[in-house]
Amino acid sequence: MMFEHFSQIEAFFQERKQYGVKPGLERIHKLLQLLGNPQEDMNAVHVAGTNGKGSTIHYLKNALLSNGYRIGVFNSPSLEGLTGHILLNNDRISEKALIQYVNDIHPFIKQLDAELNHPTEFEIITVIAFLYFADYADFALIEAGMGGREDTTNCFIPILSIITNVERDHTDFLGESIQSIAYHKAGIIKENRPVIAGDLYKEALSVITEEASKKHAPLYPAAESFQYQIGDIMNSRQTFQWLSAPGKCMDITLNTAGIHQIKNASLAIMALVILEDNGVALDWNACITGLATARIPGRFEQIHTKPAIILDGAHNPAGVQAFTDTLTDYFSDMEKHLVFAAFKDKDLKQMLAELEPHFDSVTLTTFDHPRAAGYEQLQKVTHHPNALWMSDWQKAIEQISCQQDNMCYCVTGSLHFIAIVRKYFEEIAGL
């Protein structure tokens, strides 16, 4: 069977959902082997962490693009459907190319199916990304899905690894303790390959340090190998000075909001320094321009001004904390209203407890996804005196758009939800 139309590809991936999320790397290794191990032909950076993965990748991508390199990015989750997982130079993989790659690997998928070793939807998308990047990218930036050690993406040897941070999330899979979660993230550290660690709790850093030393991987921890000094914060523009232990110093401007973005950009700069040390030619003025022009979809993204509408993909307590800190910095004097929808397996109680004090009203809603939390679950965990339930998220968003100019509306709770809302705004307003 050959696929000819994109609708057939969508139906094929829909059908693969029945195999769910299966930990373990045996299937993807087998599939890659059958395809001649394309992952060995990539120059790839692997990024894991509870929060900040997508933003760190965004800064690194922009800096490398500004230097004329062809950059592949593998995202999960995707903000823009099936093709949004796989980007080359900011462009999604074309439907035509995706059809071609699925046709190329379909016989091997059928072979594994016949052995009752069914590759999952996410495994197949990952393999396609690796084939595409091996064909077209100078560098690939690979975002880990969940955890690291047993994550589907953990099947290649990176040129360097980045662990942005370690917070509580996905505790059903990764364990309750910071040490257990750090153990999963540390799985992306590879023999003799450098690893950069962001701002980590002591107990997480000790796990990462131990793994790095076991693997003889040079470790570059934040605060020790590099640091930042915050300069000015104006509207959505902020400046900082980046310093490395050997004495490299740079003045950086970002057009993204929030101190957490300075942390993410600092990790990207450390990665650039390591790449340069390993022979990658870089023009630092171009890198700095690239960092300044980075705009990050769905991360404290203001998509409307009067009224102010902000989308943020905060989907765990640490992400919520970063979001509310930024909100306080930029919109402290405005009346604020929240629209919230999230996955039922998240720490909803803690997330709403941190969000609610910042808002004059809270609209709880849901979206079309098997993991989306519904009315009963959200009602149990809200304590806001002005909380409202709307089963139709679209109606909730429509009501926002025609509100008073001097108010601020925030939509958060889940990256999947943000992706749907963002698409809706793109369609009605050509975002």
Secondary structure, 3 states (H helix, E strand, C coil): CCCCCHHHHHHHHHHHHHHCCCCCCHHHHHHHHHCCCHHHHCCEEEEECCCCHHHHHHHHHHHHHHCCCCEEEECCCCCCCHHHHEEECCEECCHHHHHHHHHHHHHHHHHHHHCCCCCCHHHHHHHHHHHHHHHHCCEEEEECCCCCCCCCCCCCCCCEEEECCCCCCCHHHHCCCHHHHHHHHHHHCCCCCCEEECCCCHHHHHHHHHHHHHCCCCEEEECCCEEEEEEEEECCEEEEEEEECCCCEEEEEECCCCHHHHHHHHHHHHHHHHHHHCCCCCCHHHHHHHHHCCCCCCCCEEEECCCEEEECCCCCHHHHHHHHHHHHHHHCCCEEEEEECCECCCCHHHHHHHHHHHCCEEEECCCCCCCECCHHHHHHHCCCCCEEECCCHHHHHHHHHCCCCCEEEEEECCHHHHHHHHHHHHHHHCC
